[in-house]
């Protein structure tokens, strides 16, 4: 549970799951490595009674769904019992009264939204019993009391025993490692204060505890329960339990959510907010209503904390505040979607991360950094087909972004997740409409969601994995972060024609201009800011020629817009020959001196704006400022021609004159 401060730091909770992973959205750290100890026996009658009253907490394994693999899974490498069991074991529970059972709250919460379905209890004979009602609950104390829809036979509830004395022998009882109920001995060592406010004392003990022990009883030598086994420390063999007296003394009919969770905005790393929740809700509730109540209260609290954090930093977040001015006066080209982030010196910049390129068939490729992807569709995949077929989309991504399943120590590559189970859309603050696609991965109990922005090449994708029940909350965070993505749109002219012909997928900024393309004849752009036409006389054109729109953030009067700040047309990806028009705005006095110097050079037509050829990276470049701009204009456009090789001044000047004649500035 995201609110549970008792399962942080070096402590590990002890429910049993097949894959060990950190669930940051839940605040749970699952135990991956157990410890072994020799179990001492209780007296015969006491042990039989304890074993009969202690049951596994299990979930029914889901079908594989639409997941496909590069080869058949080597299931023979999985232990027989694990591969033949229809259920997975996640923890332990025990009887404390007529149709009253206790487990750890974090064990019960494994079922929240799970693809494995709700947890149930299983006895030693293999009979499974569905949970009926949650009777009382506390995530901070980490316990849940519940009833069953039908009763196991032969169970005598465990009696509560007195608080143990230091060095008393105690026994940890539970479904260790999913191998059935085992009893292991040790000593009660001490009490230790609850971490947040010291409101109660945890029991500490040395009996071995392993994954699957969570929720099991800690009993004394007479078989009386003294605590609920919860978690362990990594550093030493001292484990934690909640006193059974605390469970018994809490009133029925009350559910409690309490805890503190730090909230941060990744693009603003020096800002933080604490989500502190103190909520109670009425019980009993059936599992469906219980889970919905917990989820609603938790996510509402998180959303409110996030909203407070954003409101408290509103004047610092991009594009507000002095730290934004540098980026608002730049038009950086970004062939890969990158986050706008705050540097330690208080300046917002486009994150300088580098993307790894992975080649696909038919001239397709992916640029990848972490969970962000720019996908160039293979030539044999029409854009309309890619946008409309979620299976094709993920199958293509998986060719360059491998997901693997560990089976018996072997890594088996996933080749398909099938069609997305859920589809939706989201529009960010700049009017960019992202398609939301979500695929279940049943064996992990994970939803893999993708925020997908259609581009002329294919898609820009933000992958968002999350525990199934918490997908919506995780997506809300990802959606908020799309407001801080900086990207350039570029593609071949033929792909641009495809993209423009599909209505309703373009960002809002496309309503500000007209773009028409005939790959052999022209590229025409017209907006209230400038007009530009590129013909074969200026740049050799074909269906493989490249058009890039540098969409930038800049001020337009009192508002900040995301609009075209630059336009580039290139002969082809293989040819170093292109023309560029790039927007420049008069710098604020507070900006670094370099901005003032560049603007002054543009005003005076000094180098590099003096129409003089210079060589750079094996090509020739010539640049000037567009004609027709008033002397006192606050916005100017730099015009640049780049050619392959060392070209003479006369030839480059001729091309620059053609570009001047093909360009008309309209904003000043």
DAJOWO-V321430 format. One record per residue. N is the residue number from 1. RES is the residue in one small letter. OMEGA is omega in radians with two decimals (NA if undefined). NEAR is the number of other ideal C-beta (glycine too) atoms within 8 Angstrom. Layout:
N & RES & OMEGA & NEAR
N & RES & OMEGA & NEAR
//
This chain:
1 & x & -3.04 & 14
2 & x & -3.07 & 11
3 & x & -2.96 & 16
4 & x & -3.10 & 14
5 & x & -3.05 & 11
6 & x & -3.13 & 13
7 & x & 3.14 & 13
8 & x & 3.09 & 8
9 & x & -3.07 & 4
10 & x & -3.11 & 6
11 & x & -3.12 & 13
12 & x & 3.07 & 12
13 & x & -2.87 & 15
14 & x & 3.01 & 18
15 & x & -3.00 & 16
16 & x & 3.02 & 13
17 & x & -3.09 & 10
18 & x & -3.09 & 5
19 & x & -3.14 & 7
20 & x & -3.12 & 6
21 & x & 3.09 & 5
22 & x & 3.11 & 6
23 & x & -3.05 & 9
24 & x & -3.13 & 5
25 & x & -3.14 & 10
26 & x & -3.08 & 10
27 & x & -3.11 & 14
28 & x & 3.02 & 11
29 & x & -3.02 & 9
30 & x & -3.11 & 13
31 & x & -3.13 & 13
32 & x & -3.09 & 5
33 & x & 3.12 & 4
34 & x & 3.06 & 10
35 & x & -3.08 & 9
36 & x & 3.07 & 5
37 & x & 3.13 & 10
38 & x & -3.11 & 5
39 & x & 3.04 & 10
40 & x & -3.06 & 9
41 & x & 2.87 & 7
42 & x & 2.98 & 12
43 & x & -3.03 & 9
44 & x & -3.11 & 7
45 & x & -3.12 & 7
46 & x & -3.12 & 12
47 & x & 3.11 & 12
48 & x & -3.13 & 8
49 & x & -3.13 & 11
50 & x & -3.14 & 16
51 & x & -3.12 & 11
52 & x & -3.08 & 10
53 & x & -3.08 & 13
54 & x & -3.06 & 13
55 & x & 3.01 & 15
56 & x & 2.88 & 15
57 & x & -3.02 & 18
58 & x & 2.99 & 13
59 & x & 3.09 & 14
60 & x & -3.12 & 9
61 & x & 3.12 & 8
62 & x & 3.00 & 10
63 & x & 3.14 & 4
64 & x & -3.09 & 7
65 & x & -3.07 & 9
66 & x & -3.10 & 9
67 & x & 3.09 & 12
68 & x & -3.04 & 8
69 & x & -3.13 & 11
70 & x & 3.10 & 6
71 & x & -3.13 & 5
72 & x & 3.14 & 4
73 & x & 3.12 & 8
74 & x & -3.05 & 9
75 & x & 3.11 & 8
76 & x & 3.11 & 6
77 & x & 3.13 & 8
78 & x & 3.10 & 9
79 & x & -3.04 & 5
80 & x & -3.07 & 6
81 & x & -3.12 & 7
82 & x & -3.06 & 9
83 & x & -3.12 & 9
84 & x & -3.13 & 5
85 & x & 3.11 & 8
86 & x & -3.07 & 4
87 & x & 2.92 & 10
88 & x & -3.11 & 12
89 & x & -3.07 & 11
90 & x & -3.12 & 13
91 & x & -3.03 & 21
92 & x & 3.03 & 20
93 & x & 3.12 & 14
94 & x & -3.07 & 16
95 & x & 3.09 & 11
96 & x & 3.13 & 14
97 & x & 3.10 & 6
98 & x & -3.11 & 4
99 & x & 3.06 & 7
100 & x & -3.08 & 12
101 & x & -3.13 & 14
102 & x & 2.90 & 13
103 & x & 3.05 & 17
104 & x & 3.14 & 17
105 & x & -3.09 & 15
106 & x & 3.02 & 16
107 & x & 3.13 & 17
108 & x & -3.08 & 14
109 & x & 3.07 & 11
110 & x & -3.12 & 14
111 & x & -3.08 & 13
112 & x & 3.12 & 10
113 & x & -2.98 & 10
114 & x & 3.02 & 12
115 & x & 3.07 & 8
116 & x & 3.14 & 12
117 & x & -3.03 & 8
118 & x & 3.04 & 10
119 & x & 3.10 & 13
120 & x & 3.10 & 12
121 & x & 3.10 & 15
122 & x & 3.14 & 12
123 & x & -3.06 & 10
124 & x & 3.12 & 7
125 & x & 3.12 & 4
126 & x & 3.10 & 6
127 & x & -3.07 & 7
128 & x & -3.04 & 9
129 & x & -3.11 & 14
130 & x & 3.06 & 9
131 & x & -3.12 & 14
132 & x & -3.03 & 8
133 & x & 2.95 & 10
134 & x & -2.98 & 16
135 & x & 3.00 & 12
136 & x & -2.91 & 13
137 & x & 3.00 & 15
138 & x & 3.12 & 13
139 & x & -3.13 & 16
140 & x & 3.07 & 14
141 & x & 3.03 & 13
142 & x & 3.03 & 16
143 & x & 3.02 & 14
144 & x & 3.05 & 13
145 & x & -3.04 & 13
146 & x & 3.07 & 13
147 & x & 3.13 & 11
148 & x & 3.13 & 13
149 & x & 3.04 & 7
150 & x & -2.97 & 5
151 & x & 2.97 & 7
152 & x & 3.12 & 10
153 & x & 2.98 & 4
154 & x & -3.14 & 5
155 & x & 2.95 & 9
156 & x & -3.13 & 8
157 & x & 3.09 & 10
158 & x & 3.08 & 15
159 & x & 3.09 & 7
160 & x & 3.11 & 10
161 & x & 3.12 & 11
162 & x & 3.08 & 5
163 & x & -3.11 & 6
164 & x & 3.04 & 11
165 & x & 3.12 & 6
166 & x & 3.13 & 8
167 & x & 2.96 & 6
168 & x & 3.05 & 10
169 & x & 3.08 & 10
170 & x & -3.09 & 16
171 & x & 3.02 & 17
172 & x & -3.07 & 16
173 & x & 3.12 & 17
174 & x & -3.06 & 18
175 & x & -3.03 & 17
176 & x & 3.09 & 14
177 & x & 3.11 & 9
178 & x & -3.07 & 11
179 & x & -3.11 & 8
180 & x & -3.05 & 6
181 & x & 3.06 & 13
182 & x & -3.14 & 10
183 & x & -3.13 & 14
184 & x & -3.00 & 15
185 & x & 3.09 & 11
186 & x & -3.12 & 12
187 & x & 2.88 & 11
188 & x & -3.03 & 14
189 & x & -3.05 & 9
190 & x & 2.89 & 6
191 & x & 3.08 & 7
192 & x & -3.03 & 7
193 & x & 2.96 & 8
194 & x & -2.88 & 11
195 & x & -2.98 & 8
196 & x & -3.11 & 10
197 & x & -3.08 & 4
198 & x & -3.04 & 7
199 & x & 3.07 & 5
200 & x & -3.12 & 9
201 & x & 2.94 & 8
202 & x & 2.94 & 13
203 & x & 3.06 & 14
204 & x & -3.06 & 12
205 & x & -3.06 & 15
206 & x & 3.10 & 8
207 & x & -3.09 & 14
208 & x & 3.09 & 14
209 & x & -3.05 & 14
210 & x & 3.03 & 12
211 & x & -3.06 & 15
212 & x & 3.12 & 18
213 & x & -3.08 & 15
214 & x & 3.11 & 19
215 & x & -3.13 & 17
216 & x & -3.11 & 17
217 & x & 2.90 & 17
218 & x & -2.99 & 16
219 & x & 3.08 & 15
220 & x & -3.03 & 12
221 & x & 3.10 & 10
222 & x & 3.13 & 7
223 & x & 3.10 & 14
224 & x & -3.09 & 11
225 & x & 3.10 & 13
226 & x & -3.12 & 17
227 & x & 3.07 & 12
228 & x & -3.11 & 16
229 & x & -3.04 & 19
230 & x & -2.94 & 15
231 & x & -3.12 & 14
232 & x & 3.02 & 13
233 & x & 3.11 & 11
234 & x & -2.94 & 6
235 & x & -3.05 & 4
236 & x & -3.13 & 4
237 & x & 3.05 & 8
238 & x & -3.00 & 10
239 & x & -2.99 & 15
240 & x & 3.01 & 14
241 & x & 3.02 & 14
242 & x & -3.14 & 14
243 & x & 3.14 & 13
244 & x & 3.12 & 14
245 & x & 3.12 & 8
246 & x & 3.09 & 11
247 & x & -3.09 & 14
248 & x & -3.04 & 8
249 & x & 3.09 & 5
250 & x & -3.08 & 9
251 & x & 2.98 & 5
252 & x & 3.01 & 7
253 & x & -3.10 & 8
254 & x & 2.96 & 12
255 & x & -3.07 & 15
256 & x & 3.00 & 11
257 & x & -3.11 & 17
258 & x & 3.07 & 10
259 & x & 3.13 & 15
260 & x & 3.12 & 10
261 & x & 3.07 & 13
262 & x & 3.13 & 8
263 & x & 3.12 & 11
264 & x & 2.99 & 10
265 & x & -3.03 & 12
266 & x & -3.10 & 8
267 & x & -3.14 & 12
268 & x & -2.91 & 12
269 & x & -3.10 & 9
270 & x & -3.14 & 5
271 & x & -3.13 & 11
272 & x & 3.10 & 8
273 & x & 3.08 & 12
274 & x & 3.03 & 9
275 & x & 3.14 & 15
276 & x & -3.08 & 8
277 & x & 3.02 & 13
278 & x & -3.06 & 6
279 & x & 2.99 & 9
280 & x & 3.10 & 7
281 & x & -3.03 & 10
282 & x & 3.01 & 6
283 & x & 0.15 & 14
284 & x & 3.03 & 8
285 & x & 2.99 & 12
286 & x & -3.02 & 9
287 & x & -3.12 & 10
288 & x & -3.13 & 7
289 & x & 3.11 & 8
290 & x & -3.12 & 13
291 & x & -3.13 & 12
292 & x & 3.13 & 8
293 & x & 3.14 & 11
294 & x & -3.10 & 14
295 & x & -3.11 & 12
296 & x & -3.13 & 8
297 & x & -3.11 & 12
298 & x & -3.09 & 14
299 & x & 3.07 & 10
300 & x & 3.12 & 8
301 & x & 3.12 & 13
302 & x & 3.13 & 13
303 & x & 3.12 & 10
304 & x & 3.11 & 9
305 & x & 3.13 & 14
306 & x & 3.11 & 14
307 & x & 3.10 & 8
308 & x & -3.14 & 9
309 & x & 3.13 & 14
310 & x & 3.14 & 10
311 & x & -3.12 & 7
312 & x & -3.10 & 8
313 & x & -3.02 & 11
314 & x & -3.09 & 8
315 & x & 3.05 & 6
316 & x & -3.09 & 10
317 & x & 3.07 & 11
318 & x & 0.19 & 13
319 & x & -3.11 & 8
320 & x & 3.07 & 8
321 & x & -3.10 & 8
322 & x & -3.11 & 6
323 & x & -3.13 & 11
324 & x & -2.98 & 12
325 & x & -3.11 & 10
326 & x & -3.11 & 13
327 & x & 3.14 & 14
328 & x & 3.09 & 12
329 & x & 3.11 & 11
330 & x & 3.03 & 7
331 & x & 3.14 & 10
332 & x & 3.05 & 8
333 & x & -3.08 & 9
334 & x & 3.13 & 11
335 & x & 3.11 & 7
336 & x & -3.13 & 11
337 & x & -3.09 & 11
338 & x & 3.14 & 13
339 & x & 2.89 & 11
340 & x & -3.07 & 14
341 & x & 3.13 & 12
342 & x & 3.08 & 12
343 & x & 3.10 & 8
344 & x & 3.14 & 3
345 & x & 3.07 & 4
346 & x & -3.14 & 7
347 & x & 3.06 & 9
348 & x & 3.14 & 12
349 & x & 2.98 & 10
350 & x & -3.07 & 10
351 & x & -3.06 & 8
352 & x & -3.12 & 6
353 & x & 3.09 & 7
354 & x & -3.12 & 5
355 & x & 3.04 & 10
356 & x & -3.12 & 7
357 & x & 3.08 & 8
358 & x & -3.02 & 9
359 & x & 3.04 & 6
360 & x & 3.10 & 12
361 & x & 3.01 & 5
362 & x & 3.05 & 8
363 & x & 3.01 & 6
364 & x & 3.05 & 15
365 & x & 3.08 & 10
366 & x & 2.90 & 14
367 & x & -2.97 & 11
368 & x & 2.89 & 12
369 & x & -3.07 & 9
370 & x & -3.10 & 4
371 & x & 3.12 & 7
372 & x & -3.03 & 14
373 & x & 2.85 & 15
374 & x & -3.08 & 16
375 & x & 2.94 & 13
376 & x & -3.07 & 12
377 & x & 3.02 & 13
378 & x & -3.08 & 11
379 & x & -3.09 & 7
380 & x & 3.13 & 5
381 & x & 3.08 & 13
382 & x & -3.12 & 6
383 & x & -3.12 & 14
384 & x & 3.12 & 8
385 & x & 3.14 & 9
386 & x & -3.12 & 14
387 & x & -3.03 & 11
388 & x & -3.04 & 5
389 & x & -3.08 & 8
390 & x & 3.09 & 10
391 & x & 3.11 & 11
392 & x & -3.14 & 10
393 & x & -3.08 & 13
394 & x & 3.07 & 14
395 & x & 3.13 & 10
396 & x & 3.12 & 15
397 & x & -3.08 & 13
398 & x & 3.07 & 13
399 & x & -3.13 & 7
400 & x & -3.12 & 13
401 & x & -2.94 & 11
402 & x & 2.92 & 7
403 & x & -3.09 & 9
404 & x & 3.07 & 8
405 & x & 3.10 & 10
406 & x & 3.10 & 9
407 & x & 3.12 & 11
408 & x & -3.13 & 9
409 & x & 3.09 & 5
410 & x & 3.10 & 8
411 & x & -3.10 & 6
412 & x & -3.06 & 13
413 & x & 3.04 & 9
414 & x & -3.11 & 14
415 & x & -3.14 & 8
416 & x & 2.98 & 11
417 & x & -3.14 & 13
418 & x & 3.11 & 9
419 & x & 3.09 & 6
420 & x & 3.14 & 10
421 & x & -3.11 & 7
422 & x & 3.14 & 7
423 & x & 3.09 & 8
424 & x & 3.09 & 6
425 & x & 3.10 & 7
426 & x & 3.08 & 10
427 & x & -3.13 & 7
428 & x & -3.04 & 11
429 & x & -3.08 & 4
430 & x & 3.08 & 9
431 & x & 3.06 & 10
432 & x & -3.07 & 11
433 & x & -3.13 & 11
434 & x & 3.02 & 14
435 & x & 3.14 & 12
436 & x & 3.12 & 14
437 & x & -3.11 & 13
438 & x & -3.13 & 13
439 & x & 3.04 & 14
440 & x & 2.96 & 12
441 & x & -2.93 & 13
442 & x & -3.02 & 12
443 & x & 3.07 & 10
444 & x & -3.01 & 6
445 & x & -3.08 & 10
446 & x & 2.92 & 10
447 & x & 3.04 & 13
448 & x & 3.13 & 13
449 & x & 3.11 & 16
450 & x & 2.95 & 14
451 & x & -2.94 & 15
452 & x & 3.08 & 12
453 & x & 3.09 & 13
454 & x & 3.10 & 12
455 & x & 3.11 & 12
456 & x & 3.08 & 11
457 & x & -3.07 & 11
458 & x & -3.12 & 12
459 & x & 2.73 & 15
460 & x & -2.96 & 13
461 & x & 2.95 & 13
462 & x & 3.14 & 15
463 & x & -3.06 & 11
464 & x & 3.05 & 12
465 & x & 3.13 & 8
466 & x & 2.97 & 13
467 & x & -2.94 & 12
468 & x & -3.05 & 12
469 & x & -3.08 & 9
470 & x & -3.09 & 13
471 & x & -3.05 & 13
472 & x & 3.13 & 7
473 & x & 3.11 & 13
474 & x & 3.11 & 12
475 & x & -3.14 & 13
476 & x & 3.11 & 9
477 & x & 3.14 & 9
478 & x & 3.12 & 12
479 & x & 3.11 & 11
480 & x & -3.09 & 9
481 & x & 3.11 & 12
482 & x & 3.08 & 13
483 & x & -3.04 & 8
484 & x & 3.09 & 10
485 & x & 3.11 & 13
486 & x & -3.10 & 12
487 & x & 3.00 & 12
488 & x & 3.08 & 10
489 & x & 3.10 & 9
490 & x & -3.13 & 11
491 & x & 3.04 & 13
492 & x & -3.12 & 11
493 & x & 3.13 & 16
494 & x & 3.09 & 9
495 & x & 3.07 & 12
496 & x & 3.11 & 13
497 & x & 3.07 & 10
498 & x & -3.06 & 12
499 & x & -3.10 & 14
500 & x & -3.12 & 9
501 & x & -3.14 & 6
502 & x & -3.01 & 11
503 & x & 2.98 & 4
504 & x & -3.12 & 5
505 & x & -3.05 & 8
506 & x & 3.07 & 7
507 & x & -3.12 & 10
508 & x & -3.11 & 7
509 & x & -3.14 & 13
510 & x & 3.03 & 8
511 & x & -3.10 & 5
512 & x & -3.09 & 8
513 & x & 3.03 & 11
514 & x & -3.13 & 7
515 & x & 3.11 & 10
516 & x & -3.00 & 7
517 & x & 2.86 & 12
518 & x & -2.93 & 6
519 & x & -3.13 & 11
520 & x & -2.99 & 7
521 & x & -3.02 & 7
522 & x & 2.85 & 10
523 & x & -3.11 & 13
524 & x & 3.12 & 10
525 & x & 3.12 & 13
526 & x & 3.06 & 7
527 & x & 3.08 & 11
528 & x & -3.10 & 5
529 & x & 3.11 & 11
530 & x & 3.01 & 13
531 & x & -3.13 & 9
532 & x & 3.06 & 12
533 & x & 3.10 & 9
534 & x & -3.13 & 11
535 & x & 3.13 & 10
536 & x & 3.10 & 8
537 & x & -3.12 & 4
538 & x & 3.08 & 11
539 & x & 3.06 & 13
540 & x & -3.04 & 8
541 & x & 3.03 & 15
542 & x & 3.13 & 9
543 & x & -3.13 & 8
544 & x & 3.07 & 9
545 & x & -3.03 & 16
546 & x & 2.99 & 15
547 & x & 3.08 & 16
548 & x & 2.98 & 13
549 & x & 3.07 & 10
550 & x & 3.13 & 15
551 & x & -2.99 & 12
552 & x & 3.02 & 14
553 & x & 3.06 & 11
554 & x & -3.12 & 13
555 & x & 3.04 & 9
556 & x & -2.99 & 7
557 & x & -3.13 & 4
558 & x & -3.09 & 3
559 & x & 2.96 & 6
560 & x & -3.10 & 10
561 & x & 2.93 & 9
562 & x & -2.99 & 11
563 & x & -3.11 & 11
564 & x & 3.08 & 15
565 & x & 3.12 & 10
566 & x & 3.14 & 14
567 & x & 3.14 & 12
568 & x & 2.99 & 13
569 & x & -3.07 & 14
570 & x & -3.09 & 13
571 & x & 3.05 & 10
572 & x & 3.12 & 9
573 & x & -3.10 & 7
574 & x & -3.05 & 3
575 & x & 3.10 & 9
576 & x & 3.13 & 8
577 & x & -3.12 & 11
578 & x & 3.03 & 12
579 & x & -3.07 & 14
580 & x & 2.89 & 11
581 & x & -3.06 & 15
582 & x & -3.08 & 11
583 & x & 3.04 & 14
584 & x & 3.10 & 10
585 & x & -3.11 & 11
586 & x & -3.06 & 5
587 & x & 3.01 & 9
588 & x & 3.13 & 6
589 & x & -3.09 & 5
590 & x & -3.10 & 5
591 & x & 3.13 & 10
592 & x & -3.04 & 6
593 & x & -3.13 & 5
594 & x & 3.10 & 6
595 & x & 3.14 & 11
596 & x & -3.12 & 11
597 & x & 3.13 & 8
598 & x & 3.14 & 9
599 & x & 3.13 & 11
600 & x & 3.10 & 9
601 & x & 3.11 & 12
602 & x & 3.13 & 12
603 & x & -3.06 & 9
604 & x & -3.09 & 6
605 & x & 3.07 & 10
606 & x & -3.14 & 7
607 & x & 0.19 & 7
608 & x & -3.09 & 8
609 & x & -3.03 & 12
610 & x & 3.08 & 8
611 & x & 3.09 & 9
612 & x & -3.08 & 8
613 & x & 2.95 & 11
614 & x & -3.11 & 9
615 & x & -3.09 & 8
616 & x & 3.07 & 7
617 & x & 3.06 & 3
618 & x & 3.11 & 7
619 & x & 3.12 & 12
620 & x & -3.08 & 14
621 & x & 3.04 & 12
622 & x & -3.00 & 15
623 & x & 3.03 & 11
624 & x & 3.10 & 12
625 & x & -3.08 & 12
626 & x & 3.08 & 15
627 & x & 3.07 & 5
628 & x & 3.12 & 5
629 & x & 3.12 & 12
630 & x & -3.10 & 5
631 & x & -3.10 & 5
632 & x & -3.09 & 4
633 & x & 3.09 & 8
634 & x & 3.09 & 6
635 & x & 3.08 & 13
636 & x & 3.09 & 13
637 & x & 3.05 & 14
638 & x & 3.13 & 14
639 & x & -3.04 & 15
640 & x & 3.00 & 11
641 & x & 3.10 & 13
642 & x & 3.11 & 11
643 & x & -3.13 & 12
644 & x & 3.06 & 9
645 & x & -3.12 & 7
646 & x & -3.02 & 4
647 & x & -3.09 & 9
648 & x & -3.14 & 6
649 & x & -3.05 & 8
650 & x & -3.12 & 6
651 & x & -3.12 & 9
652 & x & 3.10 & 14
653 & x & 3.11 & 11
654 & x & 3.14 & 8
655 & x & 3.12 & 13
656 & x & 3.08 & 14
657 & x & 3.08 & 8
658 & x & 3.12 & 10
659 & x & 3.09 & 13
660 & x & -3.11 & 11
661 & x & -3.10 & 6
662 & x & -3.04 & 10
663 & x & 3.09 & 13
664 & x & 3.08 & 8
665 & x & -3.09 & 13
666 & x & 3.08 & 8
667 & x & -3.07 & 7
668 & x & NA & 7
//
